[in-house]
Amino acid sequence: MSLNLRKTSGNALSILSSDVMNRATSFILYALVARHLGAHEFGQLTLAFTLFYAFQVFAVGGLKTLVIRQVAKDRAQTARYFFNGCAIVTLTSIMSITAVWGFLRLMHYSHTTTVIILLLSFGLLPNTFAALCEGIFQAWERMHYIAYVNVPVNIAKVGATFALLITDRGLYAVILVLLCSFFAIATVELWILFRQFPLQRTPIDRSFAWSTACSASTFLGIDGTLAVMSSINILLLSKLAGETEVGLYSAALQLMVPLLLVYQSLAQSIFPMMCRKIDPGYRSLKHIAENALELLMVLALPAVAGLYFLGDHVIGLLYKKPAFVDAFPALRIITFILIFQVFTSVLGQVLLASHREKISLRIVIVDALVNLLVGFPLISLFGLRGAAIALFLTRLTDCIQHYIPSAHLLSGIPVWKLVWKQVVAAACMAVYLAFPEGRASLLTGVSATLIYGGALFGLAVWAAGGMHQFLEKYRPLLSE
C-alpha cells in the first residue's frame, strides 16, 4: 500500500512540477518580452501563442487522453496506438498548419505579425509528437520522464530568451528559441520512448487509425471548445483594436497566472481524493469541496483587493515600460475573476469526480457562446475595457453554471458560512488601501497583508470559540 502511495504521489508530483514549470516559464518569457520589446511586440507574441495553443488542440485531436485510457487498460497495445497515433497527428498537424495559413490570409494582419504566427505554427508537429509520448508515459505511470525533459528544456528556454533580448535580438530570435525547445522536447521524449518501452515496429492500420480518431472526437470536442473560448477575446481585440491592445490585455491577464496556478495545483491534488470518497449522500465529497473553497478564498480575496488598488504599481514593477500602465483599468475589472475561478476550479472537480462530464461539456459550450455574443459588441465599442468586461461576464456565467448543478448534487453549499471571515478581513484591507496617502507601494502592500492576516486570524479564533477550539477545528484540515 505504501509503495502504491509513493508511486502515485511521485507521478502526481512529476506532472504537477512539469505543468507548473511550463506555466511559470511562459509567464517569465512574457514578462521578458514585455520589458525589453514593448506592448506591441508583446501583443504579437501573445496573439501567436493564442493561435498556436488553439490549433494545437486540433492537431492533437483529443488523441492524448484516449491513448492514456486505452494503453493504461492494455499496455500490450502501446506500439499499435503509438505508430497509428503518429500517422494521425502527422496528418492533423499538417492540416492545422495549413489552417493557420488560411486564417492569417482572412485576418489580414501586418506582415510582421503574420510571419511571427506562421513561424511559430511549425512547432505544432513536434508538439503533437511530444503530447503522444507523454500520453504513453502517463499510461505506463512513468510520469517522471515528463518532468525530466520539460523542466531543463524550459529553464534553458528562459535563459536563451533572456540572453537574446539583452543583446537586442528582437522577437524573431525568441520565436526561434521556442521552436528549438519544441523540437528538443519531442526528440528527447521519442528517444526515451524507444529506449525504455517495448515498441516493435507495427504497420499502420487504416481502419484502426480511423476508429481511433473517431473515438478521440469527444475529447476533441471538449478541448476544442475550451480553446476557442479562451481565444475569442484576443482574436476580436487583435482585429478590432490592434496588437498593442492585445499586449495590454495579456499584461493584465498575466498577473492572474500565479494565483490560478495555485488553484490548479489544489484542484489536481484533491481530485483523486474526491474520486475515492464518493459515498451515497456525497457527504465526504461535500466536505472536501467546502474545505477547498474556504482555503482558496483565503488567498483570492486579498489578491483581488491588492490588485484593484495597487495594480498599477505591480504592472510598473513587472513590465517596466510606462505604456503598460494603460492596462490598469482593464486589470481592475479582470481581477474579480479570481473569485469566480475559486468556485469553478473546485466545483469543476466535483462534477468530474461524480461522473458528470456531460455537464462540463455543456458548460464550456455555453461559455464560448456567451463570450462570442458579448465580446464582439463590447470590444467594438470599448476596446480593451470591453474585452475585460466580456471576460468578467463569461467567467461569471461559468461560475453560475458550475455552482447550480454542484449545489444540487451536494444538497446545498453554505457559501456565506464558508467565506464571511475572508470577506470581512478583505474589507478591512480594502479600507486601508482606499486611503490615497501616497505611501510607498511595497510598504502599503506589506501593511495591507498584515491587516488582512490579523483580521482573518482574529475572526477565525472568535468564530471557533477560542484558541483551543480553533486548533482542534483546523488540525484535521491541515493534516489532510
C-alpha positions in Angstrom: 0.0 0.0 0.0 2.8 2.4 0.9 4.6 1.6 -2.3 1.5 2.4 -4.4 1.0 5.6 -2.4 4.7 6.7 -3.1 4.3 5.8 -6.8 1.1 7.8 -7.1 2.5 10.7 -5.2 5.6 10.7 -7.3 3.7 10.6 -10.6 1.4 13.4 -9.4 4.4 15.5 -8.4 6.1 14.9 -11.8 3.1 16.0 -13.7 2.5 19.0 -11.4 6.1 20.1 -11.5 6.2 19.9 -15.3 3.0 21.8 -15.7 3.9 24.5 -13.2 7.3 24.8 -14.8 5.7 25.2 -18.3 3.3 27.9 -16.9 6.0 29.7 -14.9 8.5 29.8 -17.7 5.8 31.1 -20.1 5.0 33.8 -17.5 8.7 34.8 -17.3 9.1 34.7 -21.1 6.1 37.0 -21.5 7.5 39.4 -18.9 10.9 39.4 -20.5 9.4 40.3 -23.9 7.3 43.0 -22.4 10.1 44.6 -20.5 12.6 44.6 -23.4 10.5 45.0 -26.5 7.3 46.8 -25.5 3.5 46.4 -25.7 3.2 46.0 -29.5 5.7 43.1 -29.7 4.2 41.6 -26.5 0.8 41.7 -28.3 2.3 40.0 -31.3 3.7 37.2 -29.2 0.5 36.8 -27.3 -1.5 36.5 -30.4 0.9 34.0 -31.9 0.8 31.9 -28.7 -3.0 32.1 -28.6 -3.4 30.8 -32.1 -0.7 28.2 -31.5 -2.4 26.7 -28.5 -5.8 26.8 -30.2 -4.7 25.0 -33.3 -2.6 22.6 -31.1 -5.8 21.2 -29.7 -7.0 20.3 -33.2 -3.6 19.0 -34.1 -3.6 16.6 -31.2 -7.2 15.7 -32.0 -8.1 14.5 -28.4 -5.7 11.6 -29.0 -3.6 12.1 -25.9 -6.5 11.4 -23.5 -7.7 8.4 -25.5 -4.2 6.9 -25.6 -3.8 7.3 -21.8 -7.1 5.5 -21.2 -6.6 2.7 -23.7 -2.9 1.9 -23.1 -3.4 2.0 -19.4 -6.0 -0.7 -19.8 -3.8 -2.9 -22.1 -0.1 -2.0 -22.3 0.4 -4.6 -25.0 -1.3 -2.1 -27.3 1.3 0.5 -26.8 3.1 0.1 -30.1 -0.2 -0.1 -32.1 -1.5 3.1 -30.6 1.8 4.9 -30.9 2.5 4.2 -34.6 -1.0 4.7 -35.7 -1.2 7.8 -33.5 1.9 9.2 -35.1 0.2 8.8 -38.5 -2.9 10.6 -37.2 -1.1 13.5 -35.6 1.2 14.0 -38.6 -1.9 14.4 -40.8 -3.8 16.6 -38.3 -0.7 18.8 -37.7 -0.2 19.5 -41.4 -3.9 20.3 -41.7 -3.6 22.6 -38.6 -0.6 24.5 -40.1 -2.5 24.9 -43.4 -5.5 26.2 -41.4 -3.3 28.7 -39.6 -2.1 29.9 -43.0 -5.6 30.2 -44.3 -6.7 32.0 -41.1 -4.0 34.6 -41.5 -5.0 35.2 -45.1 -8.5 36.0 -43.9 -7.5 38.2 -41.0 -5.0 40.4 -42.9 -2.6 41.1 -40.1 0.5 43.1 -40.6 3.4 41.4 -42.4 5.5 41.1 -39.3 2.6 39.7 -37.2 1.8 37.2 -39.9 5.3 35.9 -40.2 5.7 35.5 -36.5 2.5 33.5 -36.2 3.3 31.3 -39.2 6.8 30.6 -37.9 5.5 29.5 -34.5 2.9 27.3 -36.2 5.7 25.0 -37.4 6.1 23.9 -33.8 2.7 22.2 -34.0 4.2 19.0 -35.4 6.9 18.3 -32.7 4.4 19.4 -30.1 1.9 16.8 -31.1 4.5 14.0 -31.1 5.5 15.1 -27.6 1.9 15.0 -26.5 1.6 11.4 -27.8 4.8 10.4 -26.0 3.6 12.0 -22.7 0.3 10.2 -23.1 2.1 6.9 -23.1 4.3 7.9 -20.2 1.2 8.6 -18.2 -0.5 5.4 -19.3 2.6 3.4 -18.0 2.7 5.5 -14.9 6.2 6.8 -15.6 5.4 10.5 -15.4 8.9 11.3 -14.1 10.1 11.2 -17.7 7.9 14.2 -18.5 9.5 16.2 -15.8 13.0 15.0 -16.7 12.6 16.5 -20.2 10.3 19.6 -19.7 12.0 21.1 -16.6 15.6 21.5 -18.0 14.3 22.5 -21.5 12.1 25.2 -20.1 14.9 26.6 -17.9 17.2 26.6 -21.0 14.4 28.4 -23.0 14.1 31.2 -20.5 17.9 31.6 -20.3 18.3 31.7 -24.0 15.5 34.2 -24.4 17.0 36.5 -21.7 20.4 36.3 -23.4 19.0 37.2 -26.8 16.8 40.0 -25.5 19.5 41.8 -23.6 21.6 41.8 -26.8 18.6 43.4 -28.7 18.0 40.4 -31.0 14.2 41.0 -31.3 11.1 38.9 -31.4 12.2 36.6 -34.3 15.0 35.3 -32.2 12.5 34.5 -29.4 10.4 32.5 -31.8 13.4 30.6 -32.9 14.2 29.7 -29.3 10.6 28.5 -28.9 10.8 26.3 -32.0 14.0 24.8 -30.8 12.5 24.0 -27.5 9.5 22.2 -29.1 11.8 20.1 -31.3 14.2 19.4 -28.4 11.3 18.1 -26.1 9.9 15.9 -28.9 13.3 14.5 -29.8 14.3 13.6 -26.3 10.9 12.1 -25.4 10.9 10.0 -28.6 14.4 8.8 -27.7 13.2 7.8 -24.2 10.2 6.1 -25.6 12.2 3.9 -27.9 14.8 3.2 -25.3 12.6 2.4 -22.3 9.4 1.0 -23.7 8.7 -2.2 -25.7 8.0 -0.7 -29.2 8.2 -3.1 -32.0 7.6 -1.7 -35.4 3.9 -2.1 -36.2 2.4 -1.4 -39.7 -0.2 1.4 -40.0 -3.7 0.0 -39.9 -6.0 2.5 -41.6 -9.2 1.1 -40.2 -7.8 1.1 -36.7 -6.4 4.6 -37.1 -9.8 5.9 -38.3 -11.7 4.3 -35.4 -9.1 5.7 -33.0 -9.6 9.2 -34.4 -13.3 8.9 -34.2 -13.1 7.6 -30.6 -11.0 10.7 -29.7 -13.6 13.1 -31.1 -15.4 13.5 -27.8 -12.2 14.7 -26.1 -11.5 16.9 -29.1 -14.9 18.5 -28.6 -14.3 19.4 -25.0 -10.7 20.6 -25.6 -11.6 22.4 -28.8 -14.5 24.3 -27.2 -12.2 25.4 -24.4 -9.5 26.5 -26.9 -12.0 28.6 -28.9 -13.4 30.2 -25.8 -10.0 31.2 -24.5 -9.1 32.7 -27.8 -12.2 34.7 -28.7 -11.3 37.9 -26.8 -7.7 38.1 -28.0 -8.7 37.4 -31.6 -11.5 40.0 -31.5 -9.2 42.5 -29.9 -6.4 41.9 -32.4 -8.8 42.6 -35.3 -10.9 45.4 -33.8 -8.3 47.3 -31.8 -4.7 46.1 -32.7 -1.7 44.2 -31.4 -0.9 46.8 -28.8 -4.3 46.4 -27.1 -3.7 42.6 -27.2 -0.4 43.2 -25.4 -2.1 45.4 -22.7 -4.9 42.8 -22.2 -2.4 40.0 -21.9 -0.3 42.0 -19.5 -3.4 42.3 -17.2 -4.2 38.6 -17.6 -0.6 37.5 -16.8 -1.0 38.9 -13.2 -3.7 36.3 -12.6 -1.4 33.4 -13.5 0.4 32.8 -10.2 -2.8 32.5 -8.2 -4.5 30.5 -10.9 -1.6 28.1 -10.7 -2.3 27.6 -7.0 -6.0 26.9 -7.9 -4.9 24.4 -10.5 -2.5 22.7 -8.1 -5.1 22.3 -5.4 -7.7 21.1 -7.8 -5.3 18.4 -9.2 -4.4 17.4 -5.6 -7.9 16.9 -4.3 -9.3 15.3 -7.5 -8.1 11.7 -6.6 -9.3 12.1 -3.1 -12.7 13.2 -4.4 -12.9 10.2 -6.7 -12.1 7.8 -3.8 -14.6 9.3 -1.4 -17.8 9.1 -3.5 -20.4 7.9 -1.0 -24.2 7.6 -1.5 -25.0 11.0 0.0 -21.8 12.7 -1.3 -21.1 13.9 2.3 -17.3 13.3 2.0 -17.2 15.0 -1.4 -19.1 18.0 0.0 -16.7 18.2 3.0 -13.6 18.2 0.7 -15.1 20.8 -1.6 -16.1 23.1 1.2 -12.6 22.9 2.8 -11.0 23.7 -0.6 -13.4 26.6 -1.2 -12.7 28.1 2.2 -8.9 27.7 1.7 -8.8 29.2 -1.8 -11.0 32.2 -0.7 -8.3 33.0 1.9 -5.9 33.6 -1.0 -8.3 35.1 -3.6 -9.9 38.0 -1.7 -6.7 39.8 -0.6 -5.3 39.3 -4.1 -8.4 41.0 -5.6 -8.2 43.9 -3.1 -4.4 44.3 -3.7 -4.6 44.3 -7.5 -7.6 46.6 -7.5 -5.8 49.3 -5.6 -2.2 48.6 -6.3 -2.3 47.0 -9.7 -0.7 50.0 -11.5 2.3 49.7 -9.2 2.5 45.9 -9.8 2.3 46.4 -13.6 5.0 49.1 -13.5 7.3 46.8 -11.4 6.8 43.8 -13.6 6.9 45.3 -17.1 8.9 48.5 -16.6 7.5 50.1 -19.7 5.2 53.1 -18.9 2.8 52.1 -21.7 1.7 49.1 -19.8 0.1 51.2 -17.1 -2.8 51.7 -19.6 -3.7 48.1 -18.7 -4.7 49.1 -15.2 -8.4 49.9 -15.9 -8.8 46.5 -17.5 -7.0 44.8 -14.7 -9.4 46.3 -12.1 -12.2 44.5 -14.0 -10.4 41.3 -14.7 -9.1 40.8 -11.1 -12.6 39.8 -9.9 -12.5 36.6 -12.0 -10.1 35.3 -9.3 -13.2 35.0 -7.1 -15.2 33.2 -9.8 -12.3 30.8 -10.5 -12.3 29.6 -6.9 -15.7 28.1 -7.5 -15.1 26.8 -11.0 -11.8 25.2 -10.0 -13.2 23.2 -7.1 -16.7 22.6 -8.3 -15.4 21.5 -11.7 -13.6 18.7 -10.0 -16.8 17.8 -8.1 -18.7 17.3 -11.4 -15.9 15.2 -12.9 -15.5 13.1 -9.8 -19.2 12.4 -9.8 -19.1 11.3 -13.5 -21.0 14.4 -14.7 -18.6 15.3 -17.6 -21.5 15.9 -19.9 -22.5 18.9 -17.7 -18.9 20.1 -18.0 -19.1 19.9 -21.8 -22.4 21.8 -21.8 -20.8 24.5 -19.6 -17.9 25.2 -21.9 -20.2 25.3 -24.9 -22.4 27.9 -23.2 -19.3 29.8 -22.1 -18.0 30.0 -25.6 -21.3 31.3 -26.9 -21.6 33.9 -24.2 -18.1 35.1 -24.8 -18.7 35.5 -28.5 -22.1 37.2 -28.1 -21.0 39.7 -25.5 -17.3 40.0 -26.7 -17.9 41.3 -30.2 -20.2 44.3 -29.3 -18.2 45.2 -26.2 -14.8 45.1 -27.8 -16.2 47.0 -30.8 -17.5 49.8 -28.5 -14.9 49.9 -25.7 -11.8 48.2 -27.0 -9.6 47.0 -24.1 -12.1 47.6 -21.4 -14.7 45.8 -23.5 -12.6 42.7 -23.6 -12.1 42.9 -19.8 -15.9 43.2 -19.3 -16.6 40.3 -21.7 -14.1 38.1 -19.8 -15.8 39.1 -16.5 -19.3 38.2 -17.8 -18.1 34.9 -19.3 -16.4 33.8 -16.0 -19.4 34.9 -14.0 -21.6 32.7 -16.3 -19.1 29.9 -15.9 -19.2 30.2 -12.1 -23.0 30.1 -12.0 -23.2 27.1 -14.3 -20.8 25.2 -12.0 -22.5 26.3 -8.8 -26.1 25.3 -9.6 -25.6 21.6 -10.5 -22.9 21.2 -7.8 -25.2 22.7 -5.1 -28.0 20.4 -6.2 -25.7 17.4 -6.1 -24.2 18.3 -2.7 -27.6 19.3 -1.2 -26.5 22.9 -0.9 -23.2 24.8 -0.4 -23.2 27.2 2.5 -21.2 29.9 0.7 -21.6 32.7 3.2 -20.7 30.4 6.1 -17.5 29.5 4.3 -16.4 33.0 3.2 -17.7 35.6 5.7 -14.5 35.7 7.6 -12.4 36.3 4.5 -14.9 38.9 3.2 -14.7 40.9 6.4 -10.9 40.7 6.6 -10.6 41.7 2.9 -12.9 44.6 3.6 -10.6 45.8 6.3 -7.7 45.5 3.9 -9.6 47.4 1.2 -10.5 50.3 3.5 -6.8 50.7 4.4 -5.8 50.6 0.7 -8.5 53.1 -0.3 -6.9 56.0 1.5 -4.9 57.9 -1.1 -1.9 59.0 1.1 0.8 58.4 -1.4 2.6 55.7 0.6 5.3 53.6 -1.0 3.6 50.6 -2.7 5.8 47.9 -1.1 5.1 49.2 2.4 1.5 49.6 1.6 1.3 46.0 0.3 3.0 44.6 3.3 0.9 46.6 5.8 -2.3 45.6 4.0 -1.4 42.0 4.0 -0.7 42.1 7.8 -4.0 43.8 8.4 -5.8 41.1 6.4 -3.9 38.3 8.1 -4.5 39.7 11.6 -8.2 40.3 11.0 -8.7 36.9 9.5 -6.9 35.1 12.3 -8.9 37.1 14.9 -12.2 36.3 13.3 -11.4 32.6 12.9 -10.4 32.3 16.6 -13.5 34.2 17.6 -15.8 32.1 15.4 -14.3 28.8 16.7 -14.9 29.9 20.3 -11.3 30.3 21.4 -7.7 29.3 20.5 -8.0 25.7 21.7 -11.2 25.1 19.7 -9.6 26.8 16.7 -6.6 24.5 16.7 -8.9 21.4 17.2 -11.1 22.5 14.3 -8.4 23.1 11.7 -5.8 20.4 12.7 -7.6 17.7 10.6 -7.8 20.1 7.6 -4.1 20.8 7.8 -3.3 17.1 8.1 -5.4 16.3 5.0 
